[in-house]
Amino acid sequence: MDVTVLLSLWHQMVTFRRQFLEMKTATDRDLSELKAEQRRLSGSIIVNCSHLNSSVMCLQAQGDLEKMELQERLKDVVALEEKTFLIAA
């Protein structure tokens, strides 16, 4: 083989290797950025789910309190009806 052909092949190989390493570095950097974004989003999702869970529990507690109040009112109405029935009889 001619020396110029070998030198040309060598330069092409060196160029290819440099381009490959640049692409690998860029890919690694992009992957690191994506992983960091995923961690941020994951943390945000966990916080938002926690807030949602707290809100649901608060609403559920309010609903339970309203239910208890309605039950007490119903007992009062039934007791009043019983008194009215006894007085009418």
All heavy atoms as an XYZ file, in Angstrom:
712
protein
N       0.832     -1.185      0.000
C       0.000      0.000      0.000
C       0.870      1.239      0.000
O       1.923      1.276      0.612
C      -0.894      0.044      1.232
C      -2.126     -0.771      1.150
S      -3.220     -0.274      2.471
C      -4.737     -0.463      1.663
N       0.358      2.200     -0.613
C       1.051      3.473     -0.709
C       0.943      4.217      0.625
O      -0.057      4.126      1.316
C       0.416      4.283     -1.848
C       1.255      5.472     -2.205
O       1.382      6.359     -1.338
O       1.770      5.508     -3.328
N       1.964      4.956      0.968
C       2.005      5.687      2.230
C       0.897      6.730      2.280
O       0.266      6.936      3.328
C       3.386      6.347      2.426
C       3.398      7.271      3.627
C       4.469      5.297      2.540
N       0.608      7.387      1.179
C      -0.434      8.409      1.162
C      -1.810      7.796      1.419
O      -2.647      8.396      2.098
C      -0.454      9.169     -0.178
O      -0.592      8.237     -1.253
C       0.812      9.976     -0.354
N      -2.021      6.575      0.903
C      -3.297      5.884      1.147
C      -3.412      5.533      2.625
O      -4.456      5.725      3.240
C      -3.414      4.623      0.263
C      -4.638      3.809      0.632
C      -3.418      4.980     -1.217
N      -2.327      5.039      3.199
C      -2.323      4.709      4.625
C      -2.554      5.949      5.476
O      -3.325      5.919      6.448
C      -1.016      4.038      5.023
C      -0.837      2.589      4.590
C       0.568      2.099      4.958
C      -1.885      1.709      5.239
N      -1.898      7.056      5.133
C      -2.090      8.300      5.868
C      -3.532      8.797      5.752
O      -4.124      9.257      6.725
C      -1.133      9.374      5.360
C       0.270      9.342      5.945
C       1.143     10.413      5.269
C       0.247      9.567      7.436
N      -4.094      8.670      4.575
C      -5.480      9.080      4.356
C      -6.426      8.230      5.206
O      -7.341      8.758      5.851
C      -5.830      8.964      2.880
O      -7.190      9.240      2.673
N      -6.205      6.922      5.223
C      -7.017      6.019      6.052
C      -6.855      6.355      7.529
O      -7.821      6.348      8.292
C      -6.638      4.561      5.790
C      -7.138      3.944      4.487
C      -6.555      2.551      4.306
C      -8.656      3.889      4.493
N      -5.625      6.647      7.914
C      -5.361      6.988      9.309
C      -6.105      8.278      9.699
O      -6.754      8.338     10.744
C      -3.854      7.144      9.536
C      -3.535      7.550     10.942
C      -3.146      8.773     11.374
C      -3.628      6.723     12.104
N      -2.970      8.760     12.729
C      -3.260      7.497     13.210
C      -3.959      5.387     12.313
C      -3.231      7.019     14.500
C      -3.917      4.899     13.593
C      -3.571      5.709     14.676
N      -6.048      9.280      8.868
C      -6.751     10.536      9.150
C      -8.269     10.318      9.209
O      -8.954     10.885     10.064
C      -6.393     11.602      8.097
C      -5.016     12.148      8.238
N      -4.601     12.855      9.356
C      -3.934     12.101      7.408
C      -3.340     13.209      9.208
N      -2.901     12.753      8.026
N      -8.772      9.494      8.309
C     -10.204      9.190      8.327
C     -10.595      8.471      9.622
O     -11.637      8.752     10.212
C     -10.594      8.339      7.111
C     -10.574      9.096      5.806
C     -10.872      8.189      4.614
O     -11.149      7.002      4.762
N     -10.785      8.765      3.422
N      -9.735      7.548     10.047
C     -10.007      6.820     11.276
C      -9.958      7.761     12.478
O     -10.822      7.708     13.364
C      -9.011      5.684     11.461
C      -9.348      4.790     12.659
S      -8.124      3.527     12.971
C      -6.842      4.490     13.714
N      -8.974      8.638     12.512
C      -8.848      9.601     13.611
C     -10.059     10.533     13.622
O     -10.640     10.813     14.687
C      -7.521     10.396     13.494
C      -7.502     11.583     14.450
C      -6.330      9.482     13.748
N     -10.485     10.989     12.455
C     -11.658     11.861     12.359
C     -12.908     11.127     12.828
O     -13.720     11.674     13.588
C     -11.848     12.352     10.911
O     -10.676     13.078     10.507
C     -13.067     13.251     10.784
N     -13.059      9.886     12.374
C     -14.213      9.087     12.790
C     -14.210      8.892     14.301
O     -15.241      9.041     14.950
C     -14.205      7.727     12.090
C     -15.274      6.803     12.587
C     -16.593      6.947     12.183
C     -14.964      5.785     13.497
C     -17.578      6.104     12.654
C     -15.946      4.941     13.976
C     -17.256      5.093     13.550
N     -13.061      8.587     14.875
C     -12.972      8.370     16.323
C     -13.324      9.640     17.082
O     -14.059      9.615     18.067
C     -11.564      7.904     16.683
C     -11.409      7.565     18.154
C     -10.027      6.935     18.416
N      -9.949      6.460     19.778
C      -9.510      7.192     20.801
N      -9.114      8.433     20.607
N      -9.462      6.678     22.013
N     -12.812     10.791     16.622
C     -13.112     12.073     17.266
C     -14.614     12.367     17.197
O     -15.234     12.740     18.197
C     -12.325     13.196     16.596
C     -12.555     14.556     17.232
C     -11.727     15.665     16.562
N     -11.733     15.623     15.118
C     -12.715     16.104     14.331
N     -13.781     16.651     14.877
N     -12.625     16.037     13.020
N     -15.207     12.165     16.027
C     -16.642     12.405     15.876
C     -17.454     11.454     16.762
O     -18.455     11.853     17.362
C     -17.068     12.256     14.412
C     -16.549     13.366     13.526
C     -16.827     13.099     12.052
O     -17.133     11.979     11.649
N     -16.689     14.144     11.241
N     -17.015     10.206     16.828
C     -17.706      9.230     17.674
C     -17.646      9.648     19.139
O     -18.656      9.610     19.850
C     -17.087      7.839     17.484
C     -17.660      6.810     18.420
C     -18.872      6.197     18.130
C     -17.004      6.472     19.595
C     -19.405      5.259     18.991
C     -17.532      5.538     20.461
C     -18.733      4.926     20.158
N     -16.453     10.058     19.602
C     -16.298     10.471     20.993
C     -17.113     11.730     21.298
O     -17.688     11.853     22.383
C     -14.823     10.682     21.332
C     -13.981      9.394     21.399
C     -12.518      9.730     21.634
C     -14.506      8.464     22.478
N     -17.175     12.669     20.342
C     -18.001     13.867     20.524
C     -19.479     13.477     20.657
O     -20.197     13.994     21.518
C     -17.815     14.835     19.358
C     -16.480     15.560     19.358
C     -16.257     16.371     18.089
O     -17.119     16.360     17.182
O     -15.202     17.035     18.004
N     -19.924     12.564     19.800
C     -21.314     12.119     19.846
C     -21.595     11.383     21.153
O     -22.635     11.574     21.776
C     -21.629     11.207     18.659
C     -23.097     10.815     18.576
S     -23.483      9.739     17.190
C     -23.029     10.757     15.821
N     -20.640     10.557     21.587
C     -20.811      9.827     22.834
C     -20.890     10.797     24.006
O     -21.749     10.659     24.887
C     -19.663      8.850     23.044
C     -19.773      8.028     24.323
C     -18.585      7.093     24.462
C     -18.668      6.249     25.698
N     -18.637      6.996     26.944
N     -20.040     11.810     24.028
C     -20.049     12.809     25.097
C     -21.375     13.568     25.109
O     -21.977     13.772     26.178
C     -18.874     13.790     24.920
O     -17.646     13.048     24.954
C     -18.864     14.848     26.003
N     -21.838     13.983     23.931
C     -23.110     14.705     23.843
C     -24.266     13.817     24.304
O     -25.173     14.270     25.011
C     -23.345     15.189     22.414
N     -24.232     12.552     23.918
C     -25.280     11.612     24.320
C     -25.272     11.402     25.829
O     -26.328     11.404     26.470
C     -25.103     10.262     23.589
O     -25.132     10.489     22.184
C     -26.182      9.281     23.975
N     -24.092     11.244     26.409
C     -23.982     11.083     27.868
C     -24.496     12.321     28.596
O     -25.209     12.212     29.604
C     -22.531     10.805     28.272
C     -22.055      9.414     27.875
O     -22.910      8.558     27.584
O     -20.823      9.202     27.854
N     -24.158     13.499     28.081
C     -24.622     14.748     28.691
C     -26.151     14.842     28.602
O     -26.816     15.163     29.590
C     -23.975     15.944     27.987
C     -24.355     17.279     28.594
C     -23.680     18.460     27.889
N     -23.941     18.470     26.459
C     -23.009     18.280     25.506
N     -21.752     18.082     25.836
N     -23.329     18.289     24.234
N     -26.706     14.550     27.420
C     -28.166     14.584     27.256
C     -28.852     13.583     28.181
O     -29.892     13.886     28.770
C     -28.555     14.298     25.802
C     -28.138     15.405     24.840
O     -27.816     16.513     25.317
O     -28.140     15.153     23.627
N     -28.265     12.411     28.304
C     -28.833     11.386     29.179
C     -28.804     11.842     30.642
O     -29.776     11.657     31.374
C     -28.075     10.067     29.009
C     -28.607      8.868     29.781
C     -30.057      8.574     29.403
C     -27.738      7.644     29.509
N     -27.712     12.468     31.043
C     -27.623     12.992     32.410
C     -28.678     14.063     32.652
O     -29.312     14.101     33.714
C     -26.235     13.577     32.670
O     -25.263     12.563     32.681
N     -28.877     14.943     31.670
C     -29.905     15.981     31.795
C     -31.292     15.362     31.892
O     -32.124     15.809     32.690
C     -29.833     16.947     30.615
C     -28.606     17.843     30.627
C     -28.450     18.657     29.360
O     -29.326     18.579     28.464
O     -27.456     19.390     29.254
N     -31.557     14.345     31.090
C     -32.860     13.675     31.139
C     -33.082     12.986     32.484
O     -34.186     13.013     33.030
C     -32.988     12.671     30.000
C     -33.192     13.274     28.614
C     -33.102     12.180     27.547
C     -34.518     13.992     28.532
N     -32.037     12.365     33.017
C     -32.158     11.719     34.330
C     -32.445     12.747     35.412
O     -33.278     12.516     36.296
C     -30.876     10.950     34.665
C     -30.729      9.658     33.904
C     -29.430      8.956     34.275
C     -29.260      7.663     33.506
N     -28.002      6.980     33.853
N     -31.766     13.889     35.353
C     -32.000     14.945     36.343
C     -33.433     15.472     36.218
O     -34.112     15.690     37.232
C     -30.998     16.092     36.146
N     -33.903     15.665     34.996
C     -35.276     16.126     34.793
C     -36.275     15.099     35.307
O     -37.286     15.450     35.930
C     -35.523     16.396     33.310
C     -36.898     16.949     33.020
C     -37.110     17.264     31.554
O     -36.171     17.092     30.756
O     -38.221     17.672     31.203
N     -35.984     13.826     35.079
C     -36.876     12.772     35.572
C     -36.934     12.789     37.092
O     -38.001     12.647     37.687
C     -36.426     11.395     35.083
C     -37.386     10.307     35.490
C     -36.714      8.994     35.777
O     -35.499      8.906     35.840
N     -37.510      7.976     35.975
N     -35.789     12.990     37.742
C     -35.772     13.059     39.212
C     -36.584     14.254     39.705
O     -37.337     14.144     40.669
C     -34.337     13.132     39.731
C     -33.612     11.793     39.736
C     -32.299     11.873     40.504
N     -31.331     12.765     39.905
C     -30.461     12.424     38.952
N     -30.463     11.194     38.482
N     -29.605     13.301     38.476
N     -36.426     15.407     39.040
C     -37.202     16.595     39.432
C     -38.693     16.338     39.258
O     -39.494     16.642     40.147
C     -36.788     17.803     38.593
C     -35.506     18.467     39.027
C     -35.305     19.804     38.335
N     -35.343     19.736     36.882
C     -34.305     19.467     36.094
N     -33.126     19.242     36.632
N     -34.433     19.425     34.792
N     -39.070     15.784     38.111
C     -40.485     15.514     37.857
C     -41.039     14.478     38.824
O     -42.169     14.607     39.297
C     -40.688     15.053     36.418
C     -40.499     16.126     35.345
C     -40.582     15.510     33.956
C     -41.504     17.237     35.504
N     -40.240     13.475     39.112
C     -40.675     12.441     40.047
C     -40.932     13.046     41.425
O     -41.944     12.763     42.064
C     -39.621     11.340     40.138
O     -39.979     10.376     41.080
N     -40.015     13.901     41.872
C     -40.202     14.569     43.160
C     -41.440     15.448     43.152
O     -42.206     15.480     44.110
N     -41.648     16.156     42.047
C     -42.826     17.019     41.926
C     -44.105     16.192     41.950
O     -45.091     16.581     42.591
C     -42.738     17.818     40.621
O     -43.882     18.592     40.437
N     -44.098     15.068     41.280
C     -45.279     14.188     41.274
C     -45.563     13.682     42.682
O     -46.714     13.661     43.125
C     -45.082     13.018     40.287
C     -45.161     13.537     38.854
C     -46.109     11.918     40.517
C     -44.750     12.526     37.808
N     -44.527     13.289     43.391
C     -44.710     12.780     44.761
C     -45.299     13.868     45.658
O     -46.235     13.623     46.422
C     -43.375     12.249     45.321
C     -43.002     10.951     44.609
C     -43.450     12.031     46.824
C     -41.604     10.458     44.902
N     -44.775     15.098     45.548
C     -45.289     16.205     46.363
C     -46.745     16.482     46.017
O     -47.590     16.643     46.906
C     -44.416     17.472     46.162
C     -45.093     18.701     46.737
C     -43.054     17.271     46.796
N     -47.051     16.545     44.715
C     -48.425     16.831     44.300
C     -49.379     15.720     44.721
O     -50.522     16.001     45.121
C     -48.503     17.065     42.794
C     -47.908     18.401     42.403
O     -48.046     19.373     43.112
N     -47.247     18.439     41.262
N     -48.943     14.473     44.639
C     -49.788     13.367     45.101
C     -50.022     13.457     46.606
O     -51.126     13.181     47.083
C     -49.157     12.020     44.738
S     -49.301     11.607     42.993
N     -49.006     13.841     47.328
C     -49.150     14.002     48.776
C     -50.156     15.102     49.095
O     -51.008     14.942     49.971
C     -47.796     14.332     49.396
O     -47.927     14.570     50.766
N     -50.059     16.224     48.380
C     -51.019     17.320     48.588
C     -52.432     16.873     48.226
O     -53.387     17.193     48.945
C     -50.632     18.539     47.758
C     -49.428     19.248     48.259
N     -48.621     19.994     47.446
C     -48.870     19.319     49.495
C     -47.629     20.496     48.151
N     -47.761     20.092     49.402
N     -52.551     16.143     47.131
C     -53.860     15.645     46.721
C     -54.429     14.698     47.775
O     -55.603     14.784     48.131
C     -53.759     14.932     45.367
C     -55.041     14.317     44.819
C     -56.094     15.392     44.598
C     -54.766     13.559     43.541
N     -53.581     13.824     48.286
C     -54.019     12.889     49.321
C     -54.481     13.648     50.568
O     -55.514     13.320     51.150
C     -52.888     11.922     49.665
C     -53.330     10.823     50.596
O     -54.427     10.300     50.473
N     -52.479     10.472     51.540
N     -53.730     14.662     50.950
C     -54.122     15.471     52.108
C     -55.457     16.159     51.859
O     -56.314     16.205     52.745
C     -53.062     16.523     52.408
O     -51.852     15.906     52.789
N     -55.630     16.692     50.653
C     -56.884     17.367     50.319
C     -58.058     16.398     50.356
O     -59.130     16.726     50.874
C     -56.787     18.008     48.933
O     -55.813     19.018     48.919
N     -57.850     15.222     49.817
C     -58.911     14.215     49.811
C     -59.267     13.821     51.236
O     -60.440     13.709     51.589
C     -58.500     12.987     48.966
C     -59.428     11.814     49.203
C     -58.452     13.350     47.492
N     -58.252     13.621     52.056
C     -58.511     13.243     53.448
C     -59.246     14.363     54.180
O     -60.153     14.100     54.979
C     -57.199     12.888     54.146
C     -56.579     11.597     53.636
S     -55.013     11.207     54.406
C     -55.546     10.792     56.045
N     -58.882     15.619     53.902
C     -59.547     16.765     54.531
C     -61.010     16.817     54.095
O     -61.900     16.999     54.924
C     -58.827     18.051     54.145
S     -59.514     19.519     54.918
N     -61.235     16.651     52.786
C     -62.613     16.656     52.287
C     -63.413     15.488     52.858
O     -64.593     15.629     53.183
C     -62.626     16.599     50.756
C     -62.177     17.879     50.046
C     -62.069     17.636     48.555
C     -63.112     19.028     50.345
N     -62.753     14.354     52.984
C     -63.417     13.182     53.547
C     -63.788     13.444     55.012
O     -64.885     13.107     55.453
C     -62.501     11.963     53.434
C     -63.181     10.658     53.716
C     -62.246      9.482     53.442
O     -61.036      9.595     53.572
N     -62.820      8.369     53.060
N     -62.876     14.057     55.746
C     -63.151     14.381     57.151
C     -64.304     15.377     57.249
O     -65.176     15.246     58.112
C     -61.901     14.947     57.823
N     -64.315     16.369     56.353
C     -65.419     17.331     56.344
C     -66.735     16.632     56.028
O     -67.762     16.919     56.623
C     -65.161     18.439     55.318
C     -64.102     19.423     55.723
C     -63.816     20.436     54.629
O     -64.258     20.296     53.501
N     -63.053     21.459     54.979
N     -66.680     15.700     55.072
C     -67.873     14.932     54.708
C     -68.362     14.096     55.878
O     -69.571     14.002     56.136
N     -67.425     13.488     56.612
C     -67.793     12.692     57.782
C     -68.434     13.578     58.847
O     -69.422     13.192     59.482
C     -66.566     11.974     58.363
C     -66.058     10.860     57.454
O     -66.812     10.450     56.550
O     -64.917     10.412     57.667
N     -67.880     14.777     59.033
C     -68.431     15.703     60.020
C     -69.844     16.130     59.612
O     -70.766     16.133     60.436
C     -67.525     16.937     60.151
C     -67.958     17.992     61.165
C     -68.031     17.388     62.564
C     -67.000     19.167     61.138
N     -70.021     16.439     58.326
C     -71.351     16.819     57.843
C     -72.333     15.658     57.994
O     -73.494     15.863     58.363
C     -71.276     17.264     56.385
C     -70.583     18.598     56.193
C     -70.389     18.956     54.726
O     -70.814     18.177     53.846
O     -69.806     20.019     54.467
N     -71.858     14.456     57.741
C     -72.713     13.277     57.886
C     -73.149     13.117     59.346
O     -74.323     12.851     59.633
C     -71.954     12.035     57.414
C     -72.751     10.762     57.453
C     -71.922      9.588     56.949
C     -72.658      8.290     57.077
N     -71.851      7.155     56.648
N     -72.193     13.304     60.264
C     -72.532     13.190     61.686
C     -73.539     14.274     62.087
O     -74.491     14.015     62.824
C     -71.264     13.288     62.541
C     -70.375     12.057     62.457
S     -68.782     12.228     63.305
C     -69.257     12.833     64.897
N     -73.332     15.499     61.570
C     -74.271     16.578     61.884
C     -75.661     16.259     61.349
O     -76.666     16.490     62.027
C     -73.763     17.898     61.299
C     -72.553     18.466     62.020
C     -71.973     19.693     61.318
O     -72.461     20.071     60.226
O     -71.027     20.275     61.867
N     -75.725     15.724     60.130
C     -77.021     15.352     59.559
C     -77.689     14.235     60.363
O     -78.908     14.245     60.563
C     -76.866     14.943     58.090
C     -76.576     16.081     57.106
C     -76.299     15.520     55.718
C     -77.724     17.072     57.060
N     -76.888     13.286     60.818
C     -77.439     12.205     61.635
C     -78.008     12.762     62.942
O     -79.082     12.341     63.399
C     -76.375     11.137     61.912
C     -76.058     10.287     60.698
C     -74.891      9.333     60.949
O     -74.100      9.517     61.865
N     -74.803      8.302     60.107
N     -77.299     13.717     63.548
C     -77.787     14.332     64.784
C     -79.086     15.097     64.527
O     -80.030     15.016     65.314
C     -76.726     15.272     65.382
C     -75.548     14.561     66.004
C     -75.953     13.679     67.179
O     -76.804     14.103     67.995
O     -75.423     12.559     67.274
N     -79.133     15.813     63.423
C     -80.350     16.546     63.081
C     -81.522     15.578     62.854
O     -82.645     15.856     63.271
C     -80.142     17.401     61.834
C     -79.288     18.614     62.072
C     -79.173     19.448     60.823
N     -78.226     20.529     61.000
C     -77.801     21.296     60.027
N     -78.233     21.098     58.791
N     -76.950     22.261     60.261
N     -81.215     14.471     62.172
C     -82.254     13.473     61.927
C     -82.768     12.904     63.243
O     -83.987     12.735     63.420
C     -81.718     12.348     61.031
C     -82.689     11.245     60.653
C     -83.874     11.814     59.890
C     -82.001     10.163     59.856
N     -81.880     12.641     64.185
C     -82.290     12.148     65.504
C     -83.181     13.172     66.195
O     -84.197     12.822     66.809
C     -81.072     11.847     66.385
C     -80.317     10.604     65.987
C     -79.104     10.418     66.897
C     -78.244      9.276     66.441
N     -77.032      9.132     67.267
N     -82.807     14.466     66.092
C     -83.614     15.520     66.703
C     -85.006     15.572     66.072
O     -86.010     15.716     66.778
C     -82.924     16.879     66.556
C     -81.649     16.976     67.388
O     -81.478     16.145     68.309
O     -80.832     17.881     67.108
N     -85.067     15.458     64.744
C     -86.356     15.493     64.050
C     -87.209     14.303     64.460
O     -88.411     14.446     64.723
C     -86.154     15.536     62.514
C     -87.457     15.298     61.779
C     -85.534     16.862     62.107
N     -86.595     13.113     64.525
C     -87.334     11.906     64.919
C     -87.837     12.071     66.357
O     -88.995     11.746     66.659
C     -86.457     10.642     64.763
C     -87.105      9.442     65.426
C     -86.193     10.375     63.288
N     -86.992     12.582     67.234
C     -87.409     12.784     68.629
C     -88.549     13.794     68.701
O     -89.525     13.613     69.438
C     -86.227     13.254     69.462
N     -88.473     14.848     67.917
C     -89.534     15.852     67.886
C     -90.831     15.259     67.350
O     -91.912     15.517     67.884
C     -89.096     17.046     67.047
C     -90.032     18.240     67.013
C     -90.249     18.780     68.424
C     -89.489     19.317     66.103
N     -90.724     14.444     66.317
C     -91.911     13.780     65.766
C     -92.537     12.845     66.800
O     -93.765     12.767     66.929
C     -91.580     13.000     64.505
C     -91.364     13.879     63.280
C     -91.039     13.075     62.041
O     -90.834     11.841     62.123
O     -90.987     13.669     60.970
N     -91.701     12.126     67.550
C     -92.213     11.231     68.572
C     -92.948     12.031     69.651
O     -94.031     11.646     70.110
C     -91.091     10.407     69.197
C     -90.550      9.344     68.271
C     -89.347      8.614     68.865
O     -88.826      9.017     69.937
O     -88.926      7.626     68.242
N     -92.361     13.169     70.055
C     -93.024     14.004     71.058
C     -94.341     14.528     70.527
O     -95.364     14.542     71.225
C     -92.123     15.182     71.447
C     -90.964     14.804     72.321
C     -90.132     16.022     72.663
C     -88.898     15.632     73.461
N     -88.057     16.792     73.762
N     -94.339     14.965     69.259
C     -95.571     15.475     68.655
C     -96.619     14.386     68.560
O     -97.803     14.614     68.850
C     -95.261     16.038     67.233
O     -94.236     16.995     67.319
C     -96.495     16.660     66.619
N     -96.208     13.187     68.227
C     -97.133     12.056     68.132
C     -97.710     11.721     69.501
O     -98.902     11.468     69.644
C     -96.421     10.837     67.527
C     -97.291      9.625     67.429
C     -98.302      9.555     66.481
C     -97.144      8.550     68.320
C     -99.108      8.447     66.387
C     -97.958      7.455     68.236
C     -98.936      7.380     67.264
N     -96.864     11.730     70.540
C     -97.334     11.409     71.897
C     -98.297     12.483     72.393
O     -99.281     12.181     73.074
C     -96.156     11.262     72.849
C     -95.264     10.030     72.646
C     -94.067     10.094     73.593
C     -96.057      8.758     72.901
N     -98.009     13.743     72.092
C     -98.900     14.819     72.530
C    -100.226     14.746     71.804
O    -101.292     14.938     72.389
C     -98.237     16.194     72.293
C     -97.031     16.362     73.211
C     -99.217     17.339     72.498
C     -96.202     17.597     72.950
N    -100.189     14.411     70.506
C    -101.427     14.316     69.720
C    -102.274     13.122     70.130
O    -103.480     13.133     69.969
C    -101.086     14.259     68.235
N    -101.650     12.081     70.650
C    -102.397     10.866     70.992
C    -103.084     10.993     72.265
O    -103.824     11.472     72.872
C    -101.451      9.705     71.109
